Amino acid sequence: MRTVYLDHNATTPLDPEVYKVMEPFIVENFYNPSSVYSRSRKVREKVEEARAKVASLLNASPEEIIFTSGGTEANNQAIIGGAKANAGKGRHIITSAAEHHAVLDTCLRMEKEGFEVTVLPVDEYGRVLPETLEKAIRTETVLVSIMYANNEVGTINDIKTLAEIAHKNGSLFHTDAVQAAGKIKVDVKDLGVDMLSVSAHKLYGPKGIGCLYVKKGTKIESLLTGGGQENKMRAGTENVPAIIGFGRAAELTIERGTELENHIKDLEKILREGIKERIPDIIFTGHPEERIPGCVSVCFKYIEGESMLLLLDQRGIMASSGSACSSKSLKASHVLLAMGISHEIAHGSLRLSLGKDNRMEDVEYLLEVLPPIVEKLRLISPLYQGGR
Ligand SMILES: *Cc1c(COP(=O)(O)O)cnc(C)c1O
């Protein structure tokens, strides 16, 4: 059967070019980069080369990159480590209602550690408006964590302005840039952030590796204790093959420039127009312009997103409804609800996220398969009157 992968916001396929550079470090060059012999030192060199490549993707210095086990750990490290190390300023944290659970739940967990957490509302597009941050921020605000691009609806926040507001108040600013890196330009200097999270498997690298950018001079507490790896910021023997793969994935992202962005934008345009033309009673969610390329989030009235996913899967199409993490529970997406969309409509959400290997035929196939699925589900829906 034909398969079409349209779930790149959940994870991306490993680029064969990335795998090629990882392979020799899985079996042959297994050495611990911290050992003293020359073969280990060679491995250390490769790890540092990878760090420089990742730094270069973000316009950071290599010393400002801490490798982590992924985006989740980077977010935990930034929030827990940043808030604790600077708690002298105060014990108030600000985040937003549309964050990934790796940020939202970590902030809320800090309440048990005696921190107060303000969860900012978002607008109908999923954006944090600068004035809401201005109103919520206080002298005791130690940390503000607001995502760069949303994983469910693709909306991009004005990080530069939000970070300025935080800094005027003397608060640290962290952004989860997991969905931005690899899709749009991520420049830590231009954004003016103190901390920024990236995950390799969202940019055609391996799973289980990511990084936290920590601006030089920023105080943070490390989560793990043990060895002195990662500048004493992340104890534990490095995941060498993954780090090397992450470096290559970062390098390929730089090499591709805006070529990939343009390819995906072309496909996205046809996908959006095709859905709009063929299917009535739908609502596209997310910001119409301020969004990452390739993310088409749409709610189909009168039906359940989950049933749509199962029928799409029967035809070889892989997509998502809400976030991957919440798709096991039949809860409506917290992001869509935060945007003011009703439970009923939010239940009919579908997220199609395009990637570098998608071709026009994939979009055409989806446009052929989806409309009859929606029609079929609506006909058996007690909520739908249109067909009778
Ligand atoms: C995928 C994702 C994460 C989690 O990254 P992992 O590397 O899978 O832990 C965090 N934030 C956002 C916005 C994501 O899309």
The ligand as a Gaussian input file, in Angstrom:
#p B3LYP/6-31G(d) Opt

LIG

0 1
 C        8.647000      17.637000      20.050000
 C        8.590000      18.826000      20.925000
 C        9.198000      18.833000      22.178000
 C        9.824000      17.600000      22.790000
 O       11.055000      17.280000      22.201000
 P       11.660000      15.802000      22.435000
 O       13.013000      15.871000      21.816000
 O       10.741000      14.866000      21.743000
 O       11.724000      15.588000      23.889000
 C        9.161000      19.995000      22.912000
 N        8.558000      21.101000      22.442000
 C        7.960000      21.138000      21.240000
 C        7.336000      22.404000      20.769000
 C        7.954000      20.000000      20.442000
 O        7.350000      20.034000      19.249000

